[in-house]
Amino acid sequence: MSRFYLGVTAIFGFLAVALGAFGAHILAASLSPRMMEVWEKAVNYQMFHTIAIGLIAVFALHSPGKFLKYAARLFTAGTLLFSGSLYFLVVTGFSKLGMITPLGGVAFLSGWIMLFVHAMKFTRKN
């Protein structure tokens, strides 16, 4: 699990930096301020959850558990759904895909709950 999610961390982290730079240097001239905010929100949420996935991969080396795996899966799905749908919205203007964005938010929230559950279980053992 750790190796896979460290790989996901590397890919998502690279993409967050690249997409952030793309937005700032390429898209900024052609986007409205509102769409630039949406792009930045996608990049920020991607980076926050990329860091969380990386930490989970490291935690799993010391205290593996199914709830950590669920958290990593949910953060990965949340990044793809939330940030991915926002990137797509900004680039294409296709707003109907925006219905997917809240599913990504729910995945993020669920991932944080799974991380909390793991923490409560792990701290009881130690």
N, C-alpha and C positions, 0 to 999 in steps of 0.2 A: 504494500500500500504506500509506504513512504516514498519509495523510488518513483512510482507513478505520479504521485501528487507533487513531488519536487519538480518533476518534468513539467507538469501542468503549471506550477508556479513560474518556472523559467519562461515558458511560452506566453502565459498571460501577462507576466511582468514586462517582457519584451514588447508585446503588443500594446500594452498600456502606455509605455513611453513613446513608441512609434506613433500611435494614434493621437496621443497628446501633442506631439510635435507636428503631425500632419494637420491637426485642427488649428494650432496656433500659427503655423507658417503658410499653409496652403488654403485651408477653408475659411479662415478668419476674414479675408477680404471679400468673400462672396456670401457669407452668412449674415443673417440678421442677428442682432445681439441676443435675442431669445433663443435662436437655434444654436448659437455659440454656447450659451448657458447649458442647453441640453447636452451638447457634445461634451462639455467639461464635466457635467454630472456623470455621464457614462464613463468617462476616463477615471474620475475619482472613485466611483463605486467599484470599478474593475480593479484599481490598484489596492484599495482597502481590502477587498476580498481575496486578492492575490496574496497579499501578505498573510492574511488569515489562513489560507490554504497551505502556505509554506510553513507556518507555525504548527499547524495541525500535523503536517508530515513529520516534523521534528518531534512533537509531542508523542506521536504514535511509536516512535523508536523507544520511548521510555515507559509509556503506559498505553499500549494498544487497546482498542476496544471498538465495538460496533458503532457506538455513538459518535466517535471521532470519524469513522468512515462515513457515516451518514452526513455529518457536518461537512466534510470535504466534498461529498457528492452534491449536497445542496448548494454550497457556495459555488461550485463549478457550474451547476445548472443555472443558478441565479445570475452569474456573470454572463453566461451565454444568452439567457432570456432578457435580463434587464438591460445590461450594457449593449448587447448585440442588437436588440430591438431599437434602442435609442440611436445607435450609430446608423442603422438602416433608415430610420425615420429622417434623420438629418440629411443623409446623402441622397435619398430618393424622394423625400416629401410624402411618402406613402404612409399616411397616418393610421390606417386601419390596423397596421401591425402593432400600434400602440396598445392594443388590447392585451398583448402578450407581456408588456412591461410589468404590470402588477403581479403576474405570476412569478416573475423573477424576484420581485420584492418579497413575496411570500416565501420563496425558496431561501432568500437571505435570512429572513426572520426565523424560519424553521431551522436553518443551519446554526444560528446563534443559540437557539433553544437546545439543539443536540449537543453543542459544545458545553452548555451549562449542565446538562444532564450528565455528561461524561465527567465534568469537573466534580460534581457532587458524588458520583460513584467512586472516582479515583481518590478523593480526599478522605472518604470513609475508610478506605483500605489502608491508608498511610497514617 
